């Protein structure tokens, strides 16, 4: 079983995606830089968790779109 993401991580990631949808991609390293510019968290772990969840959501949406077009 995988690790559980906290509500703070999920809520923050969804809010950032809603506010800045064009800023994020399916690349974790890019998303990590964008999250660090947009938020003022001091914790690297929290920044990485938020960036990872955003990457996960974007990649999942891309797969869903690919299935619709097939």
CHARMM internal coordinates of N, CA and C (Angstrom, degrees):
IC EDIT
DIST 1 N 1 CA 1.4280
DIST 1 CA 1 C 1.5281
ANGL 1 N 1 CA 1 C 109.71
DIST 1 C 2 N 1.3135
ANGL 1 CA 1 C 2 N 115.97
DIHE 1 N 1 CA 1 C 2 N 147.93
DIST 2 N 2 CA 1.4577
ANGL 1 C 2 N 2 CA 120.45
DIHE 1 CA 1 C 2 N 2 CA -178.76
DIST 2 CA 2 C 1.5176
ANGL 2 N 2 CA 2 C 112.46
DIHE 1 C 2 N 2 CA 2 C -84.57
DIST 2 C 3 N 1.3016
ANGL 2 CA 2 C 3 N 114.71
DIHE 2 N 2 CA 2 C 3 N 177.71
DIST 3 N 3 CA 1.4621
ANGL 2 C 3 N 3 CA 119.93
DIHE 2 CA 2 C 3 N 3 CA 178.58
DIST 3 CA 3 C 1.5244
ANGL 3 N 3 CA 3 C 109.80
DIHE 2 C 3 N 3 CA 3 C -79.05
DIST 3 C 4 N 1.3167
ANGL 3 CA 3 C 4 N 115.37
DIHE 3 N 3 CA 3 C 4 N 150.11
DIST 4 N 4 CA 1.4542
ANGL 3 C 4 N 4 CA 121.60
DIHE 3 CA 3 C 4 N 4 CA -179.51
DIST 4 CA 4 C 1.5212
ANGL 4 N 4 CA 4 C 108.88
DIHE 3 C 4 N 4 CA 4 C -91.32
DIST 4 C 5 N 1.3291
ANGL 4 CA 4 C 5 N 116.76
DIHE 4 N 4 CA 4 C 5 N 132.90
DIST 5 N 5 CA 1.4554
ANGL 4 C 5 N 5 CA 120.82
DIHE 4 CA 4 C 5 N 5 CA 176.87
DIST 5 CA 5 C 1.5197
ANGL 5 N 5 CA 5 C 109.36
DIHE 4 C 5 N 5 CA 5 C -91.13
DIST 5 C 6 N 1.3105
ANGL 5 CA 5 C 6 N 116.08
DIHE 5 N 5 CA 5 C 6 N 138.89
DIST 6 N 6 CA 1.4556
ANGL 5 C 6 N 6 CA 120.30
DIHE 5 CA 5 C 6 N 6 CA -177.92
DIST 6 CA 6 C 1.5264
ANGL 6 N 6 CA 6 C 110.84
DIHE 5 C 6 N 6 CA 6 C -74.78
DIST 6 C 7 N 1.3107
ANGL 6 CA 6 C 7 N 114.84
DIHE 6 N 6 CA 6 C 7 N 164.62
DIST 7 N 7 CA 1.4575
ANGL 6 C 7 N 7 CA 120.75
DIHE 6 CA 6 C 7 N 7 CA 179.59
DIST 7 CA 7 C 1.5228
ANGL 7 N 7 CA 7 C 110.94
DIHE 6 C 7 N 7 CA 7 C -63.57
DIST 7 C 8 N 1.3200
ANGL 7 CA 7 C 8 N 117.28
DIHE 7 N 7 CA 7 C 8 N -36.10
DIST 8 N 8 CA 1.4623
ANGL 7 C 8 N 8 CA 121.07
DIHE 7 CA 7 C 8 N 8 CA 179.12
DIST 8 CA 8 C 1.5246
ANGL 8 N 8 CA 8 C 110.85
DIHE 7 C 8 N 8 CA 8 C -59.79
DIST 8 C 9 N 1.3323
ANGL 8 CA 8 C 9 N 116.73
DIHE 8 N 8 CA 8 C 9 N -44.33
DIST 9 N 9 CA 1.4622
ANGL 8 C 9 N 9 CA 121.35
DIHE 8 CA 8 C 9 N 9 CA -179.30
DIST 9 CA 9 C 1.5227
ANGL 9 N 9 CA 9 C 110.17
DIHE 8 C 9 N 9 CA 9 C -64.19
DIST 9 C 10 N 1.3150
ANGL 9 CA 9 C 10 N 116.75
DIHE 9 N 9 CA 9 C 10 N -48.26
DIST 10 N 10 CA 1.4657
ANGL 9 C 10 N 10 CA 120.72
DIHE 9 CA 9 C 10 N 10 CA -177.58
DIST 10 CA 10 C 1.5290
ANGL 10 N 10 CA 10 C 111.71
DIHE 9 C 10 N 10 CA 10 C -65.25
DIST 10 C 11 N 1.3230
ANGL 10 CA 10 C 11 N 116.84
DIHE 10 N 10 CA 10 C 11 N -45.14
DIST 11 N 11 CA 1.4630
ANGL 10 C 11 N 11 CA 121.09
DIHE 10 CA 10 C 11 N 11 CA -178.46
DIST 11 CA 11 C 1.5262
ANGL 11 N 11 CA 11 C 110.87
DIHE 10 C 11 N 11 CA 11 C -63.50
DIST 11 C 12 N 1.3280
ANGL 11 CA 11 C 12 N 116.42
DIHE 11 N 11 CA 11 C 12 N -44.83
DIST 12 N 12 CA 1.4607
ANGL 11 C 12 N 12 CA 120.68
DIHE 11 CA 11 C 12 N 12 CA -179.14
DIST 12 CA 12 C 1.5241
ANGL 12 N 12 CA 12 C 111.04
DIHE 11 C 12 N 12 CA 12 C -65.75
DIST 12 C 13 N 1.3239
ANGL 12 CA 12 C 13 N 117.11
DIHE 12 N 12 CA 12 C 13 N -42.83
DIST 13 N 13 CA 1.4674
ANGL 12 C 13 N 13 CA 120.94
DIHE 12 CA 12 C 13 N 13 CA -179.71
DIST 13 CA 13 C 1.5251
ANGL 13 N 13 CA 13 C 111.16
DIHE 12 C 13 N 13 CA 13 C -63.42
DIST 13 C 14 N 1.3153
ANGL 13 CA 13 C 14 N 117.04
DIHE 13 N 13 CA 13 C 14 N -44.78
DIST 14 N 14 CA 1.4668
ANGL 13 C 14 N 14 CA 119.95
DIHE 13 CA 13 C 14 N 14 CA 179.84
DIST 14 CA 14 C 1.5198
ANGL 14 N 14 CA 14 C 111.73
DIHE 13 C 14 N 14 CA 14 C -64.80
DIST 14 C 15 N 1.3367
ANGL 14 CA 14 C 15 N 116.17
DIHE 14 N 14 CA 14 C 15 N -38.53
DIST 15 N 15 CA 1.4652
ANGL 14 C 15 N 15 CA 120.06
DIHE 14 CA 14 C 15 N 15 CA 179.45
DIST 15 CA 15 C 1.5273
ANGL 15 N 15 CA 15 C 110.88
DIHE 14 C 15 N 15 CA 15 C -65.99
DIST 15 C 16 N 1.3440
ANGL 15 CA 15 C 16 N 116.60
DIHE 15 N 15 CA 15 C 16 N -42.31
DIST 16 N 16 CA 1.4617
ANGL 15 C 16 N 16 CA 119.91
DIHE 15 CA 15 C 16 N 16 CA 178.22
DIST 16 CA 16 C 1.5220
ANGL 16 N 16 CA 16 C 111.01
DIHE 15 C 16 N 16 CA 16 C -64.12
DIST 16 C 17 N 1.3309
ANGL 16 CA 16 C 17 N 117.50
DIHE 16 N 16 CA 16 C 17 N -41.19
DIST 17 N 17 CA 1.4686
ANGL 16 C 17 N 17 CA 120.71
DIHE 16 CA 16 C 17 N 17 CA 177.97
DIST 17 CA 17 C 1.5258
ANGL 17 N 17 CA 17 C 111.33
DIHE 16 C 17 N 17 CA 17 C -63.92
DIST 17 C 18 N 1.3127
ANGL 17 CA 17 C 18 N 116.13
DIHE 17 N 17 CA 17 C 18 N -36.05
DIST 18 N 18 CA 1.4590
ANGL 17 C 18 N 18 CA 120.05
DIHE 17 CA 17 C 18 N 18 CA 179.19
DIST 18 CA 18 C 1.5305
ANGL 18 N 18 CA 18 C 110.89
DIHE 17 C 18 N 18 CA 18 C -69.42
DIST 18 C 19 N 1.3334
ANGL 18 CA 18 C 19 N 116.32
DIHE 18 N 18 CA 18 C 19 N -40.41
DIST 19 N 19 CA 1.4618
ANGL 18 C 19 N 19 CA 120.61
DIHE 18 CA 18 C 19 N 19 CA -177.01
DIST 19 CA 19 C 1.5250
ANGL 19 N 19 CA 19 C 113.15
DIHE 18 C 19 N 19 CA 19 C -78.87
DIST 19 C 20 N 1.3321
ANGL 19 CA 19 C 20 N 117.60
DIHE 19 N 19 CA 19 C 20 N -36.52
DIST 20 N 20 CA 1.4672
ANGL 19 C 20 N 20 CA 122.19
DIHE 19 CA 19 C 20 N 20 CA -176.07
DIST 20 CA 20 C 1.5322
ANGL 20 N 20 CA 20 C 110.77
DIHE 19 C 20 N 20 CA 20 C -130.92
DIST 20 C 21 N 1.3243
ANGL 20 CA 20 C 21 N 119.65
DIHE 20 N 20 CA 20 C 21 N 65.55
DIST 21 N 21 CA 1.4712
ANGL 20 C 21 N 21 CA 120.12
DIHE 20 CA 20 C 21 N 21 CA -175.89
DIST 21 CA 21 C 1.5250
ANGL 21 N 21 CA 21 C 113.56
DIHE 20 C 21 N 21 CA 21 C -66.44
DIST 21 C 22 N 1.3333
ANGL 21 CA 21 C 22 N 117.74
DIHE 21 N 21 CA 21 C 22 N -29.39
DIST 22 N 22 CA 1.4620
ANGL 21 C 22 N 22 CA 120.28
DIHE 21 CA 21 C 22 N 22 CA -177.31
DIST 22 CA 22 C 1.5221
ANGL 22 N 22 CA 22 C 112.36
DIHE 21 C 22 N 22 CA 22 C -81.83
DIST 22 C 23 N 1.3284
ANGL 22 CA 22 C 23 N 118.10
DIHE 22 N 22 CA 22 C 23 N -12.40
DIST 23 N 23 CA 1.4654
ANGL 22 C 23 N 23 CA 121.11
DIHE 22 CA 22 C 23 N 23 CA -175.71
DIST 23 CA 23 C 1.5236
ANGL 23 N 23 CA 23 C 112.69
DIHE 22 C 23 N 23 CA 23 C -80.29
DIST 23 C 24 N 1.3275
ANGL 23 CA 23 C 24 N 118.11
DIHE 23 N 23 CA 23 C 24 N -20.99
DIST 24 N 24 CA 1.4649
ANGL 23 C 24 N 24 CA 121.25
DIHE 23 CA 23 C 24 N 24 CA -172.93
DIST 24 CA 24 C 1.5218
ANGL 24 N 24 CA 24 C 111.73
DIHE 23 C 24 N 24 CA 24 C -106.61
DIST 24 C 25 N 1.3450
ANGL 24 CA 24 C 25 N 115.19
DIHE 24 N 24 CA 24 C 25 N 151.15
DIST 25 N 25 CA 1.4609
ANGL 24 C 25 N 25 CA 122.40
DIHE 24 CA 24 C 25 N 25 CA 178.23
DIST 25 CA 25 C 1.5275
ANGL 25 N 25 CA 25 C 108.57
DIHE 24 C 25 N 25 CA 25 C -129.91
DIST 25 C 26 N 1.3173
ANGL 25 CA 25 C 26 N 115.88
DIHE 25 N 25 CA 25 C 26 N -172.87
DIST 26 N 26 CA 1.4533
ANGL 25 C 26 N 26 CA 121.29
DIHE 25 CA 25 C 26 N 26 CA 176.89
DIST 26 CA 26 C 1.5188
ANGL 26 N 26 CA 26 C 112.59
DIHE 25 C 26 N 26 CA 26 C -84.76
DIST 26 C 27 N 1.3293
ANGL 26 CA 26 C 27 N 117.91
DIHE 26 N 26 CA 26 C 27 N 7.93
DIST 27 N 27 CA 1.4627
ANGL 26 C 27 N 27 CA 122.93
DIHE 26 CA 26 C 27 N 27 CA -178.05
DIST 27 CA 27 C 1.5272
ANGL 27 N 27 CA 27 C 109.47
DIHE 26 C 27 N 27 CA 27 C -100.56
DIST 27 C 28 N 1.3306
ANGL 27 CA 27 C 28 N 117.11
DIHE 27 N 27 CA 27 C 28 N 120.96
DIST 28 N 28 CA 1.4587
ANGL 27 C 28 N 28 CA 122.13
DIHE 27 CA 27 C 28 N 28 CA -177.25
DIST 28 CA 28 C 1.5232
ANGL 28 N 28 CA 28 C 112.06
DIHE 27 C 28 N 28 CA 28 C -62.05
DIST 28 C 29 N 1.3201
ANGL 28 CA 28 C 29 N 118.43
DIHE 28 N 28 CA 28 C 29 N -44.35
DIST 29 N 29 CA 1.4658
ANGL 28 C 29 N 29 CA 121.47
DIHE 28 CA 28 C 29 N 29 CA -177.33
DIST 29 CA 29 C 1.5353
ANGL 29 N 29 CA 29 C 111.26
DIHE 28 C 29 N 29 CA 29 C -61.24
DIST 29 C 30 N 1.3198
ANGL 29 CA 29 C 30 N 116.24
DIHE 29 N 29 CA 29 C 30 N -41.71
DIST 30 N 30 CA 1.4722
ANGL 29 C 30 N 30 CA 120.21
DIHE 29 CA 29 C 30 N 30 CA 177.52
DIST 30 CA 30 C 1.5294
ANGL 30 N 30 CA 30 C 110.38
DIHE 29 C 30 N 30 CA 30 C -64.21
DIST 30 C 31 N 1.3247
ANGL 30 CA 30 C 31 N 116.28
DIHE 30 N 30 CA 30 C 31 N -45.57
DIST 31 N 31 CA 1.4564
ANGL 30 C 31 N 31 CA 120.78
DIHE 30 CA 30 C 31 N 31 CA -178.91
DIST 31 CA 31 C 1.5265
ANGL 31 N 31 CA 31 C 111.64
DIHE 30 C 31 N 31 CA 31 C -63.65
DIST 31 C 32 N 1.3228
ANGL 31 CA 31 C 32 N 116.49
DIHE 31 N 31 CA 31 C 32 N -34.66
DIST 32 N 32 CA 1.4590
ANGL 31 C 32 N 32 CA 120.87
DIHE 31 CA 31 C 32 N 32 CA 178.90
DIST 32 CA 32 C 1.5299
ANGL 32 N 32 CA 32 C 110.60
DIHE 31 C 32 N 32 CA 32 C -62.75
DIST 32 C 33 N 1.3222
ANGL 32 CA 32 C 33 N 116.71
DIHE 32 N 32 CA 32 C 33 N -41.78
DIST 33 N 33 CA 1.4629
ANGL 32 C 33 N 33 CA 120.74
DIHE 32 CA 32 C 33 N 33 CA 178.89
DIST 33 CA 33 C 1.5240
ANGL 33 N 33 CA 33 C 111.00
DIHE 32 C 33 N 33 CA 33 C -66.63
DIST 33 C 34 N 1.3206
ANGL 33 CA 33 C 34 N 116.34
DIHE 33 N 33 CA 33 C 34 N -41.53
DIST 34 N 34 CA 1.4673
ANGL 33 C 34 N 34 CA 120.35
DIHE 33 CA 33 C 34 N 34 CA -179.12
DIST 34 CA 34 C 1.5296
ANGL 34 N 34 CA 34 C 110.48
DIHE 33 C 34 N 34 CA 34 C -65.61
DIST 34 C 35 N 1.3264
ANGL 34 CA 34 C 35 N 117.05
DIHE 34 N 34 CA 34 C 35 N -43.25
DIST 35 N 35 CA 1.4601
ANGL 34 C 35 N 35 CA 120.64
DIHE 34 CA 34 C 35 N 35 CA 179.80
DIST 35 CA 35 C 1.5275
ANGL 35 N 35 CA 35 C 110.28
DIHE 34 C 35 N 35 CA 35 C -62.85
DIST 35 C 36 N 1.3206
ANGL 35 CA 35 C 36 N 117.26
DIHE 35 N 35 CA 35 C 36 N -40.64
DIST 36 N 36 CA 1.4609
ANGL 35 C 36 N 36 CA 119.40
DIHE 35 CA 35 C 36 N 36 CA -179.69
DIST 36 CA 36 C 1.5297
ANGL 36 N 36 CA 36 C 111.49
DIHE 35 C 36 N 36 CA 36 C -66.54
DIST 36 C 37 N 1.3305
ANGL 36 CA 36 C 37 N 117.70
DIHE 36 N 36 CA 36 C 37 N -28.25
DIST 37 N 37 CA 1.4666
ANGL 36 C 37 N 37 CA 120.59
DIHE 36 CA 36 C 37 N 37 CA 177.29
DIST 37 CA 37 C 1.5301
ANGL 37 N 37 CA 37 C 111.43
DIHE 36 C 37 N 37 CA 37 C -77.09
DIST 37 C 38 N 1.3272
ANGL 37 CA 37 C 38 N 116.81
DIHE 37 N 37 CA 37 C 38 N -34.68
DIST 38 N 38 CA 1.4578
ANGL 37 C 38 N 38 CA 120.65
DIHE 37 CA 37 C 38 N 38 CA -175.19
DIST 38 CA 38 C 1.5219
ANGL 38 N 38 CA 38 C 113.53
DIHE 37 C 38 N 38 CA 38 C -84.22
DIST 38 C 39 N 1.3207
ANGL 38 CA 38 C 39 N 117.56
DIHE 38 N 38 CA 38 C 39 N -30.61
DIST 39 N 39 CA 1.4562
ANGL 38 C 39 N 39 CA 121.31
DIHE 38 CA 38 C 39 N 39 CA -175.99
DIST 39 CA 39 C 1.5192
ANGL 39 N 39 CA 39 C 111.21
DIHE 38 C 39 N 39 CA 39 C -113.33
DIST 39 C 40 N 1.3132
ANGL 39 CA 39 C 40 N 115.49
DIHE 39 N 39 CA 39 C 40 N 158.60
DIST 40 N 40 CA 1.4522
ANGL 39 C 40 N 40 CA 120.30
DIHE 39 CA 39 C 40 N 40 CA 179.95
DIST 40 CA 40 C 1.5256
ANGL 40 N 40 CA 40 C 111.80
DIHE 39 C 40 N 40 CA 40 C -113.68
DIST 40 C 41 N 1.3272
ANGL 40 CA 40 C 41 N 117.68
DIHE 40 N 40 CA 40 C 41 N 37.36
DIST 41 N 41 CA 1.4523
ANGL 40 C 41 N 41 CA 120.47
DIHE 40 CA 40 C 41 N 41 CA 176.38
DIST 41 CA 41 C 1.5131
ANGL 41 N 41 CA 41 C 109.59
DIHE 40 C 41 N 41 CA 41 C -73.46
DIST 41 C 42 N 1.2989
ANGL 41 CA 41 C 42 N 117.00
DIHE 41 N 41 CA 41 C 42 N 142.18
DIST 42 N 42 CA 1.4599
ANGL 41 C 42 N 42 CA 121.22
DIHE 41 CA 41 C 42 N 42 CA 178.22
DIST 42 CA 42 C 1.5230
ANGL 42 N 42 CA 42 C 111.65
DIHE 41 C 42 N 42 CA 42 C -87.86
DIST 42 C 43 N 1.2997
ANGL 42 CA 42 C 43 N 117.39
DIHE 42 N 42 CA 42 C 43 N -17.10
DIST 43 N 43 CA 1.4486
ANGL 42 C 43 N 43 CA 122.35
DIHE 42 CA 42 C 43 N 43 CA -174.16
DIST 43 CA 43 C 1.5323
ANGL 43 N 43 CA 43 C 111.44
DIHE 42 C 43 N 43 CA 43 C -88.96
DIST 43 C 44 N 1.3146
ANGL 43 CA 43 C 44 N 116.07
DIHE 43 N 43 CA 43 C 44 N 123.37
DIST 44 N 44 CA 1.4690
ANGL 43 C 44 N 44 CA 120.48
DIHE 43 CA 43 C 44 N 44 CA 176.42
DIST 44 CA 44 C 1.5186
ANGL 44 N 44 CA 44 C 110.45
DIHE 43 C 44 N 44 CA 44 C -66.82
DIST 44 C 45 N 1.3260
ANGL 44 CA 44 C 45 N 115.72
DIHE 44 N 44 CA 44 C 45 N -37.89
DIST 45 N 45 CA 1.4611
ANGL 44 C 45 N 45 CA 120.30
DIHE 44 CA 44 C 45 N 45 CA -178.16
DIST 45 CA 45 C 1.5258
ANGL 45 N 45 CA 45 C 110.97
DIHE 44 C 45 N 45 CA 45 C -61.00
DIST 45 C 46 N 1.3143
ANGL 45 CA 45 C 46 N 116.68
DIHE 45 N 45 CA 45 C 46 N -45.28
DIST 46 N 46 CA 1.4614
ANGL 45 C 46 N 46 CA 120.55
DIHE 45 CA 45 C 46 N 46 CA 179.99
DIST 46 CA 46 C 1.5211
ANGL 46 N 46 CA 46 C 110.81
DIHE 45 C 46 N 46 CA 46 C -65.81
DIST 46 C 47 N 1.3258
ANGL 46 CA 46 C 47 N 117.13
DIHE 46 N 46 CA 46 C 47 N -41.82
DIST 47 N 47 CA 1.4683
ANGL 46 C 47 N 47 CA 121.31
DIHE 46 CA 46 C 47 N 47 CA 177.41
DIST 47 CA 47 C 1.5231
ANGL 47 N 47 CA 47 C 110.09
DIHE 46 C 47 N 47 CA 47 C -59.05
DIST 47 C 48 N 1.3289
ANGL 47 CA 47 C 48 N 116.73
DIHE 47 N 47 CA 47 C 48 N -45.32
DIST 48 N 48 CA 1.4571
ANGL 47 C 48 N 48 CA 121.01
DIHE 47 CA 47 C 48 N 48 CA -179.25
DIST 48 CA 48 C 1.5219
ANGL 48 N 48 CA 48 C 111.78
DIHE 47 C 48 N 48 CA 48 C -66.82
DIST 48 C 49 N 1.3246
ANGL 48 CA 48 C 49 N 117.73
DIHE 48 N 48 CA 48 C 49 N -36.93
DIST 49 N 49 CA 1.4620
ANGL 48 C 49 N 49 CA 120.20
DIHE 48 CA 48 C 49 N 49 CA 178.29
DIST 49 CA 49 C 1.5258
ANGL 49 N 49 CA 49 C 110.75
DIHE 48 C 49 N 49 CA 49 C -65.39
DIST 49 C 50 N 1.3140
ANGL 49 CA 49 C 50 N 116.55
DIHE 49 N 49 CA 49 C 50 N -42.05
DIST 50 N 50 CA 1.4702
ANGL 49 C 50 N 50 CA 120.20
DIHE 49 CA 49 C 50 N 50 CA 179.28
DIST 50 CA 50 C 1.5243
ANGL 50 N 50 CA 50 C 110.14
DIHE 49 C 50 N 50 CA 50 C -66.15
DIST 50 C 51 N 1.3281
ANGL 50 CA 50 C 51 N 117.39
DIHE 50 N 50 CA 50 C 51 N -44.81
DIST 51 N 51 CA 1.4690
ANGL 50 C 51 N 51 CA 120.77
DIHE 50 CA 50 C 51 N 51 CA 179.44
DIST 51 CA 51 C 1.5231
ANGL 51 N 51 CA 51 C 110.75
DIHE 50 C 51 N 51 CA 51 C -63.97
DIST 51 C 52 N 1.3186
ANGL 51 CA 51 C 52 N 117.37
DIHE 51 N 51 CA 51 C 52 N -39.23
DIST 52 N 52 CA 1.4622
ANGL 51 C 52 N 52 CA 121.43
DIHE 51 CA 51 C 52 N 52 CA 178.40
DIST 52 CA 52 C 1.5144
ANGL 52 N 52 CA 52 C 112.09
DIHE 51 C 52 N 52 CA 52 C -64.76
DIST 52 C 53 N 1.3136
ANGL 52 CA 52 C 53 N 117.26
DIHE 52 N 52 CA 52 C 53 N -40.58
DIST 53 N 53 CA 1.4642
ANGL 52 C 53 N 53 CA 120.17
DIHE 52 CA 52 C 53 N 53 CA 179.44
DIST 53 CA 53 C 1.5223
ANGL 53 N 53 CA 53 C 110.85
DIHE 52 C 53 N 53 CA 53 C -69.16
DIST 53 C 54 N 1.3270
ANGL 53 CA 53 C 54 N 117.31
DIHE 53 N 53 CA 53 C 54 N -38.07
DIST 54 N 54 CA 1.4636
ANGL 53 C 54 N 54 CA 120.41
DIHE 53 CA 53 C 54 N 54 CA 175.83
DIST 54 CA 54 C 1.5250
ANGL 54 N 54 CA 54 C 110.13
DIHE 53 C 54 N 54 CA 54 C -61.79
DIST 54 C 55 N 1.3283
ANGL 54 CA 54 C 55 N 116.93
DIHE 54 N 54 CA 54 C 55 N -44.02
DIST 55 N 55 CA 1.4645
ANGL 54 C 55 N 55 CA 121.33
DIHE 54 CA 54 C 55 N 55 CA 178.00
DIST 55 CA 55 C 1.5264
ANGL 55 N 55 CA 55 C 110.26
DIHE 54 C 55 N 55 CA 55 C -60.48
DIST 55 C 56 N 1.3225
ANGL 55 CA 55 C 56 N 115.83
DIHE 55 N 55 CA 55 C 56 N -42.80
DIST 56 N 56 CA 1.4643
ANGL 55 C 56 N 56 CA 121.26
DIHE 55 CA 55 C 56 N 56 CA 178.96
DIST 56 CA 56 C 1.5339
ANGL 56 N 56 CA 56 C 110.68
DIHE 55 C 56 N 56 CA 56 C -60.95
DIST 56 C 57 N 1.3259
ANGL 56 CA 56 C 57 N 117.08
DIHE 56 N 56 CA 56 C 57 N -45.45
DIST 57 N 57 CA 1.4631
ANGL 56 C 57 N 57 CA 120.73
DIHE 56 CA 56 C 57 N 57 CA -179.04
DIST 57 CA 57 C 1.5284
ANGL 57 N 57 CA 57 C 111.87
DIHE 56 C 57 N 57 CA 57 C -64.46
DIST 57 C 58 N 1.3221
ANGL 57 CA 57 C 58 N 116.63
DIHE 57 N 57 CA 57 C 58 N -41.30
DIST 58 N 58 CA 1.4669
ANGL 57 C 58 N 58 CA 120.22
DIHE 57 CA 57 C 58 N 58 CA -179.14
DIST 58 CA 58 C 1.5266
ANGL 58 N 58 CA 58 C 110.56
DIHE 57 C 58 N 58 CA 58 C -67.06
DIST 58 C 59 N 1.3247
ANGL 58 CA 58 C 59 N 116.88
DIHE 58 N 58 CA 58 C 59 N -44.93
DIST 59 N 59 CA 1.4679
ANGL 58 C 59 N 59 CA 119.74
DIHE 58 CA 58 C 59 N 59 CA 179.83
DIST 59 CA 59 C 1.5201
ANGL 59 N 59 CA 59 C 111.25
DIHE 58 C 59 N 59 CA 59 C -64.92
DIST 59 C 60 N 1.3246
ANGL 59 CA 59 C 60 N 116.94
DIHE 59 N 59 CA 59 C 60 N -36.09
DIST 60 N 60 CA 1.4646
ANGL 59 C 60 N 60 CA 120.32
DIHE 59 CA 59 C 60 N 60 CA 178.11
DIST 60 CA 60 C 1.5283
ANGL 60 N 60 CA 60 C 110.51
DIHE 59 C 60 N 60 CA 60 C -66.51
DIST 60 C 61 N 1.3226
ANGL 60 CA 60 C 61 N 116.90
DIHE 60 N 60 CA 60 C 61 N -39.10
DIST 61 N 61 CA 1.4695
ANGL 60 C 61 N 61 CA 120.97
DIHE 60 CA 60 C 61 N 61 CA 178.16
DIST 61 CA 61 C 1.5250
ANGL 61 N 61 CA 61 C 110.73
DIHE 60 C 61 N 61 CA 61 C -66.49
DIST 61 C 62 N 1.3283
ANGL 61 CA 61 C 62 N 116.89
DIHE 61 N 61 CA 61 C 62 N -38.56
DIST 62 N 62 CA 1.4710
ANGL 61 C 62 N 62 CA 120.27
DIHE 61 CA 61 C 62 N 62 CA 178.02
DIST 62 CA 62 C 1.5160
ANGL 62 N 62 CA 62 C 111.06
DIHE 61 C 62 N 62 CA 62 C -63.73
DIST 62 C 63 N 1.3355
ANGL 62 CA 62 C 63 N 117.26
DIHE 62 N 62 CA 62 C 63 N -41.53
DIST 63 N 63 CA 1.4700
ANGL 62 C 63 N 63 CA 120.67
DIHE 62 CA 62 C 63 N 63 CA 178.21
DIST 63 CA 63 C 1.5127
ANGL 63 N 63 CA 63 C 110.81
DIHE 62 C 63 N 63 CA 63 C -63.88
DIST 63 C 64 N 1.3344
ANGL 63 CA 63 C 64 N 116.43
DIHE 63 N 63 CA 63 C 64 N -40.41
DIST 64 N 64 CA 1.4546
ANGL 63 C 64 N 64 CA 120.53
DIHE 63 CA 63 C 64 N 64 CA 179.34
DIST 64 CA 64 C 1.5178
ANGL 64 N 64 CA 64 C 110.91
DIHE 63 C 64 N 64 CA 64 C -63.13
DIST 64 C 65 N 1.3194
ANGL 64 CA 64 C 65 N 117.63
DIHE 64 N 64 CA 64 C 65 N -41.02
DIST 65 N 65 CA 1.4733
ANGL 64 C 65 N 65 CA 122.21
DIHE 64 CA 64 C 65 N 65 CA 178.00
DIST 65 CA 65 C 1.5246
ANGL 65 N 65 CA 65 C 111.19
DIHE 64 C 65 N 65 CA 65 C -66.65
DIST 65 C 66 N 1.3344
ANGL 65 CA 65 C 66 N 116.63
DIHE 65 N 65 CA 65 C 66 N -38.54
DIST 66 N 66 CA 1.4547
ANGL 65 C 66 N 66 CA 120.34
DIHE 65 CA 65 C 66 N 66 CA 178.98
DIST 66 CA 66 C 1.5186
ANGL 66 N 66 CA 66 C 111.20
DIHE 65 C 66 N 66 CA 66 C -64.26
DIST 66 C 67 N 1.3252
ANGL 66 CA 66 C 67 N 116.95
DIHE 66 N 66 CA 66 C 67 N -36.95
DIST 67 N 67 CA 1.4676
ANGL 66 C 67 N 67 CA 120.62
DIHE 66 CA 66 C 67 N 67 CA 178.55
DIST 67 CA 67 C 1.5284
ANGL 67 N 67 CA 67 C 111.07
DIHE 66 C 67 N 67 CA 67 C -68.49
DIST 67 C 68 N 1.3358
ANGL 67 CA 67 C 68 N 116.88
DIHE 67 N 67 CA 67 C 68 N -35.55
DIST 68 N 68 CA 1.4594
ANGL 67 C 68 N 68 CA 120.02
DIHE 67 CA 67 C 68 N 68 CA -179.70
DIST 68 CA 68 C 1.5225
ANGL 68 N 68 CA 68 C 111.43
DIHE 67 C 68 N 68 CA 68 C -66.80
DIST 68 C 69 N 1.3349
ANGL 68 CA 68 C 69 N 116.90
DIHE 68 N 68 CA 68 C 69 N -36.74
DIST 69 N 69 CA 1.4580
ANGL 68 C 69 N 69 CA 119.55
DIHE 68 CA 68 C 69 N 69 CA -177.29
DIST 69 CA 69 C 1.5154
ANGL 69 N 69 CA 69 C 112.87
DIHE 68 C 69 N 69 CA 69 C -78.64
DIST 69 C 70 N 1.3270
ANGL 69 CA 69 C 70 N 117.58
DIHE 69 N 69 CA 69 C 70 N -20.54
DIST 70 N 70 CA 1.4799
ANGL 69 C 70 N 70 CA 120.10
DIHE 69 CA 69 C 70 N 70 CA -179.86
DIST 70 CA 70 C 1.4967
ANGL 70 N 70 CA 70 C 112.79
DIHE 69 C 70 N 70 CA 70 C -77.09
END
COOR INIT
IC SEED 1 N 1 CA 1 C
IC BUILD
